[in-house]
Amino acid sequence: MLRILVPANVSVFFQTIIPIVTFDLIPPEWSTEYIMDFEEFPEKMFKEEFDRKFFGQMQDLGYDSHNSVQILGSLWIFSVLFFVRLILYLPLIMMLSMVFKKLVPYKKSLKKKLIIGEWVSISLEAYFEFLIAGYLNILYNLHELSGESAGFYTSFYALGVAGLIMPAFMVYILYQPLEKIRDDSFRDVFGSFYEGMKVENKWQICANLFFMMRRGSIVLVCFNLEEHAGIQMITINLINLISCIYYGGV
């Protein structure tokens, strides 16, 4: 798909809609670029990739950088804020709740919301972005500037979450009996992974796992078969067909 020429009107549409659907509400030049330094002309470092229009096509699709921090944009900021709340704010509330008993219900609610719920929400919403950002930044990485180093380490986190941690949680849930999955105490901890889904059988529960596999397959096809546009299109159509069969069946 990266070898297919994208018409100008389609490029404009992608550049407009992608920031909206990925919740990239704060442009990097208004946020991360104030606190970190990024390579201004990465094409000088990756001339071969630019010559074969690899990054050029990615820019047409709205991904105008190899750096995972810049690609994730607002999602990177949300992730950082999540960890700040988890590491600093939650322990503070837990200590204060020992003195001020009125904070105990808030502590329980915050603990339940932060530890799994909010992290899962961010990771699912950003799943496709995590894959693309991590893949690009690990393949084409720089270390000279602070923003480039941050992007490099962020790419490992992004791929770790998308490729290992999230699927591992889903596999763990699927190995549990249906009675346990339906139990309120189990839902309180892991319910975010199958929130809003029917739990009549495990095929229904694994919808998010199928979602992850589909996104991962698309990224692999796009980046590893870029020289074979025809095979890419056939494979993507097969993936979409399998998706339709699955979602129609459950």
C-alpha atoms as an extended CHARMM CRD file, in Angstrom:
* protein
*
       250  EXT
         1         1  MET       CA              0.0000000000        0.0000000000        0.0000000000  PROA      1               0.0000000000
         2         2  LEU       CA              2.9790000000        2.2790000000        0.4940000000  PROA      2               0.0000000000
         3         3  ARG       CA              3.6600000000        1.9850000000       -3.2480000000  PROA      3               0.0000000000
         4         4  ILE       CA              0.1950000000        3.1830000000       -4.2330000000  PROA      4               0.0000000000
         5         5  LEU       CA              0.0050000000        6.8270000000       -5.2390000000  PROA      5               0.0000000000
         6         6  VAL       CA             -2.4960000000        8.6520000000       -3.0600000000  PROA      6               0.0000000000
         7         7  PRO       CA             -4.5110000000       11.4010000000       -4.8160000000  PROA      7               0.0000000000
         8         8  ALA       CA             -4.1750000000       14.9040000000       -3.3670000000  PROA      8               0.0000000000
         9         9  ASN       CA             -7.7830000000       15.0650000000       -2.1550000000  PROA      9               0.0000000000
        10        10  VAL       CA             -7.3950000000       11.7100000000       -0.3580000000  PROA      10              0.0000000000
        11        11  SER       CA             -4.1470000000       12.9210000000        1.2450000000  PROA      11              0.0000000000
        12        12  VAL       CA             -5.8960000000       16.0430000000        2.5440000000  PROA      12              0.0000000000
        13        13  PHE       CA             -8.7020000000       13.8700000000        3.9120000000  PROA      13              0.0000000000
        14        14  PHE       CA             -6.2280000000       11.5670000000        5.7180000000  PROA      14              0.0000000000
        15        15  GLN       CA             -4.2680000000       14.4860000000        7.1500000000  PROA      15              0.0000000000
        16        16  THR       CA             -7.5040000000       15.9680000000        8.4850000000  PROA      16              0.0000000000
        17        17  ILE       CA             -9.2110000000       12.8640000000        9.8260000000  PROA      17              0.0000000000
        18        18  ILE       CA             -6.2830000000       10.9190000000       11.3360000000  PROA      18              0.0000000000
        19        19  PRO       CA             -5.5730000000       13.4560000000       14.1400000000  PROA      19              0.0000000000
        20        20  ILE       CA             -9.2840000000       13.3960000000       15.0070000000  PROA      20              0.0000000000
        21        21  VAL       CA             -9.7490000000        9.6250000000       15.1530000000  PROA      21              0.0000000000
        22        22  THR       CA             -6.4770000000        9.1740000000       17.0910000000  PROA      22              0.0000000000
        23        23  PHE       CA             -7.3390000000       11.9650000000       19.5670000000  PROA      23              0.0000000000
        24        24  ASP       CA             -4.2060000000       13.8710000000       18.5290000000  PROA      24              0.0000000000
        25        25  LEU       CA             -5.6930000000       17.1350000000       19.7320000000  PROA      25              0.0000000000
        26        26  ILE       CA             -2.4670000000       18.9240000000       20.7180000000  PROA      26              0.0000000000
        27        27  PRO       CA              0.0420000000       19.3940000000       17.8600000000  PROA      27              0.0000000000
        28        28  PRO       CA              3.6690000000       18.4800000000       18.7750000000  PROA      28              0.0000000000
        29        29  GLU       CA              4.8420000000       22.0100000000       18.0160000000  PROA      29              0.0000000000
        30        30  TRP       CA              2.5960000000       23.2050000000       20.8670000000  PROA      30              0.0000000000
        31        31  SER       CA              3.6180000000       20.5160000000       23.3450000000  PROA      31              0.0000000000
        32        32  THR       CA              6.5570000000       18.0930000000       23.1160000000  PROA      32              0.0000000000
        33        33  GLU       CA              8.6670000000       20.3780000000       20.9170000000  PROA      33              0.0000000000
        34        34  TYR       CA              8.6990000000       22.9440000000       23.7470000000  PROA      34              0.0000000000
        35        35  ILE       CA             10.4610000000       20.5660000000       26.1130000000  PROA      35              0.0000000000
        36        36  MET       CA             12.5240000000       18.3450000000       23.7650000000  PROA      36              0.0000000000
        37        37  ASP       CA             14.6970000000       18.7790000000       20.6970000000  PROA      37              0.0000000000
        38        38  PHE       CA             13.9720000000       16.7940000000       17.5470000000  PROA      38              0.0000000000
        39        39  GLU       CA             15.8640000000       16.2940000000       14.2990000000  PROA      39              0.0000000000
        40        40  GLU       CA             14.5620000000       18.9830000000       11.9590000000  PROA      40              0.0000000000
        41        41  PHE       CA             15.5810000000       17.2730000000        8.7070000000  PROA      41              0.0000000000
        42        42  PRO       CA             15.4590000000       13.4810000000        9.2230000000  PROA      42              0.0000000000
        43        43  GLU       CA             15.5700000000       12.9840000000        5.4540000000  PROA      43              0.0000000000
        44        44  LYS       CA             19.2960000000       13.7800000000        5.6300000000  PROA      44              0.0000000000
        45        45  MET       CA             19.7890000000       10.8190000000        7.9650000000  PROA      45              0.0000000000
        46        46  PHE       CA             17.5240000000        8.4270000000        6.0720000000  PROA      46              0.0000000000
        47        47  LYS       CA             18.1530000000        9.5130000000        2.4920000000  PROA      47              0.0000000000
        48        48  GLU       CA             17.5780000000        6.0510000000        1.0400000000  PROA      48              0.0000000000
        49        49  GLU       CA             14.1150000000        5.7590000000        2.5740000000  PROA      49              0.0000000000
        50        50  PHE       CA             13.1600000000        9.2270000000        1.3580000000  PROA      50              0.0000000000
        51        51  ASP       CA             14.5120000000        8.5040000000       -2.1170000000  PROA      51              0.0000000000
        52        52  ARG       CA             12.2540000000        5.4860000000       -2.4530000000  PROA      52              0.0000000000
        53        53  LYS       CA              9.3620000000        7.5950000000       -1.1290000000  PROA      53              0.0000000000
        54        54  PHE       CA              8.9110000000        5.4870000000        2.0070000000  PROA      54              0.0000000000
        55        55  PHE       CA              8.5260000000        8.4100000000        4.3810000000  PROA      55              0.0000000000
        56        56  GLY       CA              6.9630000000       10.5370000000        1.6780000000  PROA      56              0.0000000000
        57        57  GLN       CA              4.0250000000        8.1580000000        1.4300000000  PROA      57              0.0000000000
        58        58  MET       CA              3.7600000000        7.9570000000        5.2150000000  PROA      58              0.0000000000
        59        59  GLN       CA              3.5800000000       11.7570000000        5.2790000000  PROA      59              0.0000000000
        60        60  ASP       CA              0.7470000000       11.5990000000        2.7570000000  PROA      60              0.0000000000
        61        61  LEU       CA             -1.1190000000        9.3800000000        5.2060000000  PROA      61              0.0000000000
        62        62  GLY       CA             -0.5920000000       11.8270000000        8.0680000000  PROA      62              0.0000000000
        63        63  TYR       CA              2.5170000000       10.3170000000        9.7090000000  PROA      63              0.0000000000
        64        64  ASP       CA              5.0250000000       13.0730000000        9.1140000000  PROA      64              0.0000000000
        65        65  SER       CA              7.8790000000       11.7970000000       11.2770000000  PROA      65              0.0000000000
        66        66  HSD       CA              9.8940000000        8.6940000000       12.1260000000  PROA      66              0.0000000000
        67        67  ASN       CA              9.8800000000        9.7130000000       15.8090000000  PROA      67              0.0000000000
        68        68  SER       CA              7.3780000000        7.8580000000       18.0140000000  PROA      68              0.0000000000
        69        69  VAL       CA              6.8790000000       10.8460000000       20.3460000000  PROA      69              0.0000000000
        70        70  GLN       CA              5.8810000000       13.0330000000       17.4070000000  PROA      70              0.0000000000
        71        71  ILE       CA              3.7620000000       10.3400000000       15.7820000000  PROA      71              0.0000000000
        72        72  LEU       CA              1.8360000000        9.6360000000       18.9930000000  PROA      72              0.0000000000
        73        73  GLY       CA              1.4350000000       13.3410000000       19.7560000000  PROA      73              0.0000000000
        74        74  SER       CA             -1.3760000000       13.7930000000       22.2770000000  PROA      74              0.0000000000
        75        75  LEU       CA             -1.4570000000       10.0570000000       22.9790000000  PROA      75              0.0000000000
        76        76  TRP       CA              2.1250000000       10.3010000000       24.2530000000  PROA      76              0.0000000000
        77        77  ILE       CA              1.0960000000       13.1570000000       26.5620000000  PROA      77              0.0000000000
        78        78  PHE       CA             -1.9250000000       11.1840000000       27.8340000000  PROA      78              0.0000000000
        79        79  SER       CA              0.3260000000        8.1830000000       28.5030000000  PROA      79              0.0000000000
        80        80  VAL       CA              2.8290000000       10.3040000000       30.4330000000  PROA      80              0.0000000000
        81        81  LEU       CA              0.0420000000       11.8910000000       32.4790000000  PROA      81              0.0000000000
        82        82  PHE       CA             -1.3150000000        8.4400000000       33.2470000000  PROA      82              0.0000000000
        83        83  PHE       CA              2.0230000000        7.2900000000       34.6700000000  PROA      83              0.0000000000
        84        84  VAL       CA              2.4180000000       10.5280000000       36.6300000000  PROA      84              0.0000000000
        85        85  ARG       CA             -0.9600000000        9.8960000000       38.2420000000  PROA      85              0.0000000000
        86        86  LEU       CA             -0.1380000000        6.2270000000       38.8250000000  PROA      86              0.0000000000
        87        87  ILE       CA              3.3340000000        6.7580000000       40.3000000000  PROA      87              0.0000000000
        88        88  LEU       CA              2.8520000000       10.0580000000       42.1590000000  PROA      88              0.0000000000
        89        89  TYR       CA             -0.8100000000       10.9590000000       42.6030000000  PROA      89              0.0000000000
        90        90  LEU       CA             -2.1980000000        7.5380000000       43.5640000000  PROA      90              0.0000000000
        91        91  PRO       CA              0.4080000000        6.8890000000       46.3310000000  PROA      91              0.0000000000
        92        92  LEU       CA             -0.2420000000       10.4090000000       47.6580000000  PROA      92              0.0000000000
        93        93  ILE       CA             -4.0010000000        9.7640000000       47.8470000000  PROA      93              0.0000000000
        94        94  MET       CA             -3.3660000000        6.3830000000       49.4850000000  PROA      94              0.0000000000
        95        95  MET       CA             -1.2530000000        8.0110000000       52.2030000000  PROA      95              0.0000000000
        96        96  LEU       CA             -3.7450000000       10.8260000000       52.7470000000  PROA      96              0.0000000000
        97        97  SER       CA             -6.6160000000        8.3240000000       53.0010000000  PROA      97              0.0000000000
        98        98  MET       CA             -4.9330000000        6.8400000000       56.0870000000  PROA      98              0.0000000000
        99        99  VAL       CA             -5.4120000000       10.1920000000       57.8080000000  PROA      99              0.0000000000
       100       100  PHE       CA             -8.5760000000       11.4690000000       56.1290000000  PROA      100             0.0000000000
       101       101  LYS       CA            -11.0670000000        8.6070000000       56.0330000000  PROA      101             0.0000000000
       102       102  LYS       CA            -13.3580000000       10.4930000000       53.6670000000  PROA      102             0.0000000000
       103       103  LEU       CA            -10.7790000000        9.8750000000       50.9510000000  PROA      103             0.0000000000
       104       104  VAL       CA            -11.0510000000        6.0730000000       51.2220000000  PROA      104             0.0000000000
       105       105  PRO       CA            -13.9110000000        5.7010000000       48.6760000000  PROA      105             0.0000000000
       106       106  TYR       CA            -12.0790000000        8.0370000000       46.2780000000  PROA      106             0.0000000000
       107       107  LYS       CA             -8.8700000000        6.0300000000       46.7480000000  PROA      107             0.0000000000
       108       108  LYS       CA            -10.6490000000        2.7750000000       45.8750000000  PROA      108             0.0000000000
       109       109  SER       CA            -12.2960000000        4.3310000000       42.8450000000  PROA      109             0.0000000000
       110       110  LEU       CA             -9.0460000000        5.8950000000       41.6250000000  PROA      110             0.0000000000
       111       111  LYS       CA             -7.1050000000        2.6660000000       42.1610000000  PROA      111             0.0000000000
       112       112  LYS       CA             -9.6530000000        0.6510000000       40.2130000000  PROA      112             0.0000000000
       113       113  LYS       CA             -9.7840000000        3.2150000000       37.4170000000  PROA      113             0.0000000000
       114       114  LEU       CA             -6.0470000000        3.8150000000       37.0220000000  PROA      114             0.0000000000
       115       115  ILE       CA             -4.3120000000        0.4820000000       37.4610000000  PROA      115             0.0000000000
       116       116  ILE       CA             -6.1070000000       -1.3310000000       34.6430000000  PROA      116             0.0000000000
       117       117  GLY       CA             -9.0480000000        0.6520000000       33.2920000000  PROA      117             0.0000000000
       118       118  GLU       CA             -7.4450000000        3.8660000000       32.0720000000  PROA      118             0.0000000000
       119       119  TRP       CA             -4.2920000000        2.1380000000       30.8530000000  PROA      119             0.0000000000
       120       120  VAL       CA             -6.3380000000       -0.3350000000       28.8000000000  PROA      120             0.0000000000
       121       121  SER       CA             -8.4500000000        2.4660000000       27.3280000000  PROA      121             0.0000000000
       122       122  ILE       CA             -5.3720000000        4.4130000000       26.2080000000  PROA      122             0.0000000000
       123       123  SER       CA             -3.6490000000        1.3050000000       24.8590000000  PROA      123             0.0000000000
       124       124  LEU       CA             -6.6610000000        0.1300000000       22.8650000000  PROA      124             0.0000000000
       125       125  GLU       CA             -7.4010000000        3.5630000000       21.4220000000  PROA      125             0.0000000000
       126       126  ALA       CA             -3.7310000000        4.0180000000       20.5110000000  PROA      126             0.0000000000
       127       127  TYR       CA             -3.0840000000        0.4270000000       19.4100000000  PROA      127             0.0000000000
       128       128  PHE       CA             -2.5880000000        1.1580000000       15.7060000000  PROA      128             0.0000000000
       129       129  GLU       CA             -0.5390000000        4.2670000000       16.4940000000  PROA      129             0.0000000000
       130       130  PHE       CA              1.6110000000        2.3210000000       18.9750000000  PROA      130             0.0000000000
       131       131  LEU       CA              2.4120000000       -0.2730000000       16.3110000000  PROA      131             0.0000000000
       132       132  ILE       CA              3.2740000000        2.2650000000       13.6020000000  PROA      132             0.0000000000
       133       133  ALA       CA              5.2140000000        4.5890000000       15.9130000000  PROA      133             0.0000000000
       134       134  GLY       CA              7.1960000000        1.7720000000       17.5050000000  PROA      134             0.0000000000
       135       135  TYR       CA              7.9450000000        0.0640000000       14.2070000000  PROA      135             0.0000000000
       136       136  LEU       CA              9.1220000000        3.2210000000       12.4460000000  PROA      136             0.0000000000
       137       137  ASN       CA             11.2190000000        4.5230000000       15.3280000000  PROA      137             0.0000000000
       138       138  ILE       CA             13.0260000000        1.2350000000       15.9510000000  PROA      138             0.0000000000
       139       139  LEU       CA             13.8210000000        0.8070000000       12.2570000000  PROA      139             0.0000000000
       140       140  TYR       CA             14.9450000000        4.4090000000       11.8150000000  PROA      140             0.0000000000
       141       141  ASN       CA             16.2750000000        5.7640000000       15.0880000000  PROA      141             0.0000000000
       142       142  LEU       CA             18.5270000000        8.6290000000       16.1200000000  PROA      142             0.0000000000
       143       143  HSD       CA             20.0540000000        9.3920000000       19.5250000000  PROA      143             0.0000000000
       144       144  GLU       CA             21.7740000000       12.7600000000       19.2320000000  PROA      144             0.0000000000
       145       145  LEU       CA             18.9050000000       14.9070000000       20.5320000000  PROA      145             0.0000000000
       146       146  SER       CA             16.7070000000       14.5530000000       23.6250000000  PROA      146             0.0000000000
       147       147  GLY       CA             13.5230000000       14.1080000000       21.6160000000  PROA      147             0.0000000000
       148       148  GLU       CA             15.1180000000       11.3970000000       19.4840000000  PROA      148             0.0000000000
       149       149  SER       CA             16.2670000000        9.4770000000       22.5710000000  PROA      149             0.0000000000
       150       150  ALA       CA             12.8070000000        9.8010000000       24.1310000000  PROA      150             0.0000000000
       151       151  GLY       CA             11.2670000000        8.5590000000       20.9010000000  PROA      151             0.0000000000
       152       152  PHE       CA             13.5950000000        5.5590000000       20.7880000000  PROA      152             0.0000000000
       153       153  TYR       CA             12.6810000000        4.4290000000       24.3130000000  PROA      153             0.0000000000
       154       154  THR       CA              9.0070000000        5.2140000000       23.7140000000  PROA      154             0.0000000000
       155       155  SER       CA              9.0630000000        2.9170000000       20.6850000000  PROA      155             0.0000000000
       156       156  PHE       CA             10.0650000000       -0.0370000000       22.8900000000  PROA      156             0.0000000000
       157       157  TYR       CA              7.2180000000        0.7580000000       25.2800000000  PROA      157             0.0000000000
       158       158  ALA       CA              4.7520000000        1.0980000000       22.3960000000  PROA      158             0.0000000000
       159       159  LEU       CA              5.7230000000       -2.1960000000       20.7740000000  PROA      159             0.0000000000
       160       160  GLY       CA              5.9190000000       -3.9400000000       24.1470000000  PROA      160             0.0000000000
       161       161  VAL       CA              2.3870000000       -2.8660000000       25.0400000000  PROA      161             0.0000000000
       162       162  ALA       CA              0.9150000000       -3.5510000000       21.6000000000  PROA      162             0.0000000000
       163       163  GLY       CA              2.8260000000       -6.7120000000       20.7690000000  PROA      163             0.0000000000
       164       164  LEU       CA              3.1930000000       -8.4440000000       24.1330000000  PROA      164             0.0000000000
       165       165  ILE       CA              1.3940000000       -7.0370000000       27.1720000000  PROA      165             0.0000000000
       166       166  MET       CA             -2.0810000000       -6.3980000000       25.7340000000  PROA      166             0.0000000000
       167       167  PRO       CA             -2.3090000000       -9.7540000000       23.8880000000  PROA      167             0.0000000000
       168       168  ALA       CA             -0.9510000000      -11.5460000000       26.9880000000  PROA      168             0.0000000000
       169       169  PHE       CA             -3.7200000000      -10.0560000000       29.1570000000  PROA      169             0.0000000000
       170       170  MET       CA             -6.3460000000      -11.1140000000       26.6050000000  PROA      170             0.0000000000
       171       171  VAL       CA             -4.9750000000      -14.6750000000       26.4400000000  PROA      171             0.0000000000
       172       172  TYR       CA             -5.0100000000      -14.8350000000       30.2550000000  PROA      172             0.0000000000
       173       173  ILE       CA             -8.6640000000      -13.7300000000       30.3220000000  PROA      173             0.0000000000
       174       174  LEU       CA             -9.6330000000      -16.2750000000       27.6630000000  PROA      174             0.0000000000
       175       175  TYR       CA             -8.1030000000      -19.0710000000       29.7400000000  PROA      175             0.0000000000
       176       176  GLN       CA            -10.4940000000      -18.2810000000       32.6170000000  PROA      176             0.0000000000
       177       177  PRO       CA            -13.8700000000      -20.0540000000       32.9730000000  PROA      177             0.0000000000
       178       178  LEU       CA            -16.8580000000      -18.0750000000       31.7380000000  PROA      178             0.0000000000
       179       179  GLU       CA            -18.3120000000      -18.0080000000       35.2430000000  PROA      179             0.0000000000
       180       180  LYS       CA            -15.1900000000      -16.2690000000       36.5360000000  PROA      180             0.0000000000
       181       181  ILE       CA            -15.1560000000      -13.8180000000       33.6180000000  PROA      181             0.0000000000
       182       182  ARG       CA            -18.7560000000      -12.8510000000       34.4020000000  PROA      182             0.0000000000
       183       183  ASP       CA            -17.9850000000      -12.4340000000       38.1030000000  PROA      183             0.0000000000
       184       184  ASP       CA            -18.0850000000       -8.8170000000       39.3290000000  PROA      184             0.0000000000
       185       185  SER       CA            -14.8070000000       -9.0450000000       41.2260000000  PROA      185             0.0000000000
       186       186  PHE       CA            -13.0170000000      -10.2450000000       38.0730000000  PROA      186             0.0000000000
       187       187  ARG       CA            -14.7350000000       -7.5540000000       36.0070000000  PROA      187             0.0000000000
       188       188  ASP       CA            -13.5520000000       -4.8930000000       38.4370000000  PROA      188             0.0000000000
       189       189  VAL       CA             -9.9590000000       -5.7510000000       37.5370000000  PROA      189             0.0000000000
       190       190  PHE       CA            -10.0740000000       -6.9610000000       33.9290000000  PROA      190             0.0000000000
       191       191  GLY       CA            -13.4520000000       -5.7590000000       32.6950000000  PROA      191             0.0000000000
       192       192  SER       CA            -11.9140000000       -3.0140000000       30.5460000000  PROA      192             0.0000000000
       193       193  PHE       CA            -10.5960000000       -5.6860000000       28.1830000000  PROA      193             0.0000000000
       194       194  TYR       CA            -14.1030000000       -6.8280000000       27.2510000000  PROA      194             0.0000000000
       195       195  GLU       CA            -16.2410000000       -3.8520000000       28.2730000000  PROA      195             0.0000000000
       196       196  GLY       CA            -19.4500000000       -3.5620000000       26.2750000000  PROA      196             0.0000000000
       197       197  MET       CA            -19.1270000000       -7.0820000000       24.8300000000  PROA      197             0.0000000000
       198       198  LYS       CA            -21.3900000000      -10.0710000000       25.2280000000  PROA      198             0.0000000000
       199       199  VAL       CA            -19.9540000000      -12.8140000000       27.4260000000  PROA      199             0.0000000000
       200       200  GLU       CA            -22.0740000000      -15.7430000000       26.2650000000  PROA      200             0.0000000000
       201       201  ASN       CA            -19.0200000000      -17.5150000000       24.8320000000  PROA      201             0.0000000000
       202       202  LYS       CA            -15.2900000000      -16.9220000000       24.4840000000  PROA      202             0.0000000000
       203       203  TRP       CA            -15.5070000000      -16.1040000000       20.7830000000  PROA      203             0.0000000000
       204       204  GLN       CA            -17.3410000000      -12.9410000000       21.7710000000  PROA      204             0.0000000000
       205       205  ILE       CA            -14.8530000000      -12.0810000000       24.5090000000  PROA      205             0.0000000000
       206       206  CYS       CA            -11.8310000000      -12.3290000000       22.2110000000  PROA      206             0.0000000000
       207       207  ALA       CA            -13.0860000000       -9.4790000000       19.9900000000  PROA      207             0.0000000000
       208       208  ASN       CA            -10.3300000000       -7.1530000000       21.2230000000  PROA      208             0.0000000000
       209       209  LEU       CA             -7.6960000000       -9.8600000000       20.7070000000  PROA      209             0.0000000000
       210       210  PHE       CA             -8.9440000000      -10.2390000000       17.1450000000  PROA      210             0.0000000000
       211       211  PHE       CA             -8.8420000000       -6.4450000000       16.8240000000  PROA      211             0.0000000000
       212       212  MET       CA             -5.1660000000       -6.4810000000       17.8790000000  PROA      212             0.0000000000
       213       213  MET       CA             -4.2760000000       -9.3120000000       15.4960000000  PROA      213             0.0000000000
       214       214  ARG       CA             -5.9680000000       -7.5080000000       12.6080000000  PROA      214             0.0000000000
       215       215  ARG       CA             -4.1330000000       -4.2400000000       13.2890000000  PROA      215             0.0000000000
       216       216  GLY       CA             -0.8170000000       -6.0570000000       13.6950000000  PROA      216             0.0000000000
       217       217  SER       CA             -1.3030000000       -7.9660000000       10.4440000000  PROA      217             0.0000000000
       218       218  ILE       CA             -2.0720000000       -4.7670000000        8.5270000000  PROA      218             0.0000000000
       219       219  VAL       CA              1.0830000000       -3.0550000000        9.8400000000  PROA      219             0.0000000000
       220       220  LEU       CA              3.2570000000       -6.0610000000        8.9590000000  PROA      220             0.0000000000
       221       221  VAL       CA              1.7820000000       -6.2880000000        5.4660000000  PROA      221             0.0000000000
       222       222  CYS       CA              2.1570000000       -2.5620000000        4.7880000000  PROA      222             0.0000000000
       223       223  PHE       CA              5.7790000000       -2.2920000000        5.9170000000  PROA      223             0.0000000000
       224       224  ASN       CA              7.1600000000       -5.6600000000        4.8140000000  PROA      224             0.0000000000
       225       225  LEU       CA              5.4750000000       -6.0070000000        1.4180000000  PROA      225             0.0000000000
       226       226  GLU       CA              5.8840000000       -2.4300000000        0.2650000000  PROA      226             0.0000000000
       227       227  GLU       CA              7.5160000000       -3.5580000000       -2.9960000000  PROA      227             0.0000000000
       228       228  HSD       CA              4.5040000000       -5.7270000000       -3.8710000000  PROA      228             0.0000000000
       229       229  ALA       CA              1.4170000000       -3.5220000000       -3.9450000000  PROA      229             0.0000000000
       230       230  GLY       CA             -0.7530000000       -6.2180000000       -5.5680000000  PROA      230             0.0000000000
       231       231  ILE       CA              0.0310000000       -8.7790000000       -2.8660000000  PROA      231             0.0000000000
       232       232  GLN       CA             -0.5820000000       -6.0970000000       -0.2410000000  PROA      232             0.0000000000
       233       233  MET       CA             -4.0360000000       -5.3310000000       -1.5670000000  PROA      233             0.0000000000
       234       234  ILE       CA             -5.0030000000       -9.0140000000       -1.8150000000  PROA      234             0.0000000000
       235       235  THR       CA             -3.7510000000       -9.6790000000        1.7360000000  PROA      235             0.0000000000
       236       236  ILE       CA             -5.5370000000       -6.6390000000        3.1660000000  PROA      236             0.0000000000
       237       237  ASN       CA             -8.7680000000       -7.7110000000        1.4670000000  PROA      237             0.0000000000
       238       238  LEU       CA             -8.3940000000      -11.2000000000        2.9360000000  PROA      238             0.0000000000
       239       239  ILE       CA             -7.8350000000       -9.7460000000        6.4040000000  PROA      239             0.0000000000
       240       240  ASN       CA            -10.9540000000       -7.5870000000        6.0100000000  PROA      240             0.0000000000
       241       241  LEU       CA            -12.9610000000      -10.5780000000        4.7420000000  PROA      241             0.0000000000
       242       242  ILE       CA            -11.9330000000      -12.6730000000        7.7480000000  PROA      242             0.0000000000
       243       243  SER       CA            -12.8700000000       -9.7290000000        9.9900000000  PROA      243             0.0000000000
       244       244  CYS       CA            -16.3370000000       -9.5010000000        8.4420000000  PROA      244             0.0000000000
       245       245  ILE       CA            -16.8650000000      -13.2420000000        8.8970000000  PROA      245             0.0000000000
       246       246  TYR       CA            -15.7450000000      -13.0930000000       12.5230000000  PROA      246             0.0000000000
       247       247  TYR       CA            -17.7680000000      -10.0250000000       13.5460000000  PROA      247             0.0000000000
       248       248  GLY       CA            -20.7760000000      -11.3050000000       11.6640000000  PROA      248             0.0000000000
       249       249  GLY       CA            -20.5340000000      -14.6480000000       13.4090000000  PROA      249             0.0000000000
       250       250  VAL       CA            -20.2480000000      -13.3640000000       16.9560000000  PROA      250             0.0000000000
